Structures are given as C-alpha cells and as structure tokens.
C-alpha cells in the first residue's frame, strides 16, 4: 500500500469517526470540516497559526491536482478553511443526480494530503503521537497496530 | 540550623550524559535556568534532553516556542536523536507555539498565555525557546526584565523547573540584569580551531549546588549532547590511601630494581627512543597483571588490538584469554576529531567497566597525535587530571613516551610530563664495543627505594630480559657514548645491595 493510499485510509477513518460523533452531537455538520478544525487546533498549538496555515495551503494545492472542485476552497490567514461546505453540498446534489459521485471525496483528499505532509516532515511515529492527542483510541487503532504501536 | 532542619532540594537528572556530574548531581528542582549561546551551539537539544528525561503524563512538560525556527522543522530534526521518544508527545510533552502572540501583542500577553497553559497543565518542566527573540521586538508596557521576573516568580510557585533559551554573545554576559534573576546559567560555546570544532560548556551560575567549575568539553552526536566533566566524574569518589603493595612488572630483575615492583596506584613513565622496548615492557606489565588476576586496560594508538595481541603472543604472553574472559580490554583510539576529555572518558569507561587495576597508555605521543589539533593544547592538563583521578582510586598507570635519542643529552620526556609521574624508567641505546646495546635505569621512584644501577637488557622471545649485573666497566653510560673505565679490569661490584637509593 502506498503512503498516499494509507493516508487516504487514515483520513477516511477520521472522517468516519467524526461523522459518527457529529451525528450524535451536531447532525448536519460536515465531517471533513470537523476533522480539519481539530487538526487546525491541534497542529496550530505547536506549529503556530502561520505554520499551520502554510501547511494547509500546501495540502490544498496538492489536493487540487486530484480534485479540481477544490479550486473553490481557500485557506484563510488564520488557517480556517473557506468554501468546503458549499462544494460538499454540491457533491451531495450531484450524487443524487448522477447516482455515482462519491460524497466528500475532495475533503478526504485534502485531509489525506495534510496528513501526508505531516508524515513527510515528522515521520509516522511522531505524526501518530500528535494525532493521538486529538483522537485517542479507536480512530487510529488500525494505523497504530500496523506500525507496531498501540494508541 | 541543623542539617535535618534544612529543606532538601531534589536533583533532577539533566538527561545529558556527563552533565549531572558537572552540575553537582542533577539540576535543582523548581530552579529557573537560562541556556545561552550562539546559534547552533546545542541549546535546544540540551533543553529537549532535559524535557524528555523528566516529563510524564502526570507532570508534563510545556515547551513554548516563540519566534525562531519552525516548530515542525524543529521536531523533524530533533526526532533524529535517540533520546527523542515520539510517544511522549501524546501526553507527556506539549509544544506550544506563541509566535502569533509575540507578533500581534506584547510581553504581557505572552506572560498571560504562558500562565494560562501552566495553570491548565500543572507542568513539571517549562521551556521557553527562544525568549531572546522577544527582546528584539519593540515592547509595550512590560519590559523583558519585568517579564522574566514575573515569569520566574510564577513558575517557581507552580513548582516547575524552567529553562529559558536565548542567543547571547560573550560580551552580553556582563551586567545583564536578566541573568541576575536566574538560578542557573549555562553557557554553550562553539569555536573553530584549525579544522576542528571545539564545543565547551560552562556553568556560570547554579544556586544551591556545588557545580564543577571551568569549561567542559561537550559533543553533539546522534544521542544528543554529551558532556565531559573536567573531573571525569570521579570527584565524588574517595581517594584511596597510599598503598604499600607492589605490583610485579613480570621482569624479575626489574622488580628488584624497583624494590619489589611498582607501588600500587603509581603513575609510571617508561621513556625511550624507538625500538628500545617500551611497548614490550608495557605488555609484560599488563600481562603480569592479568596473570595475577588484576584486570587491565591497554589504550593503543599506533597499532590495532589484533596486532598488539599477536605481538604479545610472539613474546610468550597470552593476552587473548584474558580478553575473552573480560579481564583485559585493548582500546584502539584513533579519534582524530575527538576532544582529549572525550578520549579520556573512553579510557575511564573501560577502566570502570572491568574494574581495571592496571592501565597502559601506549603511547603518549600517539595519544596526542590522535587528538583533534584544537585539543592538543589541553593535552597535558587533561592527562594530569585523568592520571590524578585514576591513581586516586588505586589504578596503576604505565605510560610510554618516545624521546629523541640524543648522544649528548639524557631527556626524560619531550612532553614535559614527568612531573605527573611517580616513577620514571628510562630506556636508551648506548654504543659499546662496536654494538648498539640497550640500557635501563630507574630515574625516579616516589616514596620508595630504587636501584641506582644502570643495567643492560635485551629484547628476546621472552620480552625484556635484564642481563647480568650493573655495568661497572664504563663511564658516561647515559651519554650513549661511554668510555671504558679502569675498573673494567677489576672485579665487578655487587649490584642491588649497594645500588639502592632511598627517596621519600
């Protein structure tokens, strides 16, 4: 399995986890945004606002090559994501109309790219340790076990 | 106030090998410390080692980064060190970036942010890296001195041991009010000497602790910072009382010349020119020790341990078995870029590992040449410290040194190190009857009797073998070009009985 596909799996697990948690607390809120905001909060703490913003901008630029629909999305100076809600809503409409477009695909790619950058800069062990601060337990279990580390 | 009434200050491990010894056993708990030095001198690495050694999920460490290198890049590089445990970032260590607060607000806001996080996390360790960058920004109501003062008071009350990291030049040390507040001030220096980098650490100030004064060499390896105390970690150990026990050289006639052998705990110098048998004698000394159950270390610089062992075998001396049994270690030290203290630490580690009683350094010239050029100036001083430390705990040291063979002079050592030796044995060539022969003489033996005899010897398949009695047939033997004396036709004089000199 390539690094990119592993990061997509991890991104998917985080989205699933947040979708489940979101349905319980705030139904209707985008799981992608919930994951992104948690990453912004967690990574921003040690990387700083500017540090996170530059990482997120790079991740978005990389993700756009795979998902052109993300061209409408912007990373603001404080690192917040703008415009993702609108395109995810459009995905849902498209899904209903075409019956085949995967909902939230752009979001998964963006999160996967962000995690991929962390992996490149910090390595797997440290990336997982940092993610464990935000997502203790279940969401990372499979990834942790694969690397001989348990959350 | 009696000792039992005084508060006990806990000492925390610095996590830096060698530094605990330098700071007097560990860093005082709740102390407020500054690590200063030029960029690249190892300040952040040293702080990280302390953090990783002391942080736990119960009492975590807060590592505040201000303006400076990117936190992601810092972690990218720091995780290369073996002390870096990524798992600790999941709860025991938190990195908090304050650059935005510094950029947008003033020192008061920075203090507020630190206060908030400390009250929330109850940390055992707090690091601000680098607080100096805050000074360069025009400040608001609070100046840096006031900021440091308040931070120090607050963190001490919250029972946190603190490090502030700052880039400072040497001339900024004087009259700096910030340093007054600190309990501990650690200065890291890095200089280039010829082709080598020389790193040194100084504990300029440390309240409540008896730290080792002076500049200590340190090195940054993949294990992080490693410091080498000027006292080699042996200050805490009691010096053994002088011993009267004599150690055999493995050369019976030489033992007689030394009034029974080398006194235990002495430092012996065997000086002679190339080919006079200094190494052979040293090998006999160490082999005799292992034969008598005394573990030994041989530090060689001019040949590899295998070759050294093989040469011993050719002299009928078994060095292989004691090596296998862990009673003998032959260290091959050709560090080239290592500091003298670092090299000596390798010897000390080996001595302590097998509780060695005998140490051979073969040779001092090779030792000095193996050092980085920048450290050669410290050689004699460091050698003195090591010999003093080791002989103090009862290790007997034999060093060989090559001296220029002069046929007009009789130098003991070209290194002027004879002052740090208790006993000096001089080997030299003499021209006698158309042959280049060898003679030896005991020049000095502190606290004991020794023969005044000049004895001829040969190197045979059994090692150094002393021939006959003292040479009485020649005048000016030590010049190397003796003359036949009239006594050559007289009966030879007895050797040992009249040749003993008593010195105290």
Interface residues (C-beta under 8 A of the other chain):
Chain A: X44 X45 X46 X47 X48 X49 X50 X51 X55 X121 X122 X123 X125 X126 X128 X129 X130 X132 X133 X149
Chain B: X65 X70 X71 X72 X73 X75 X76 X79 X86 X87 X88 X89 X90 X91 X94 X95 X96 X97 X98 X99 X100
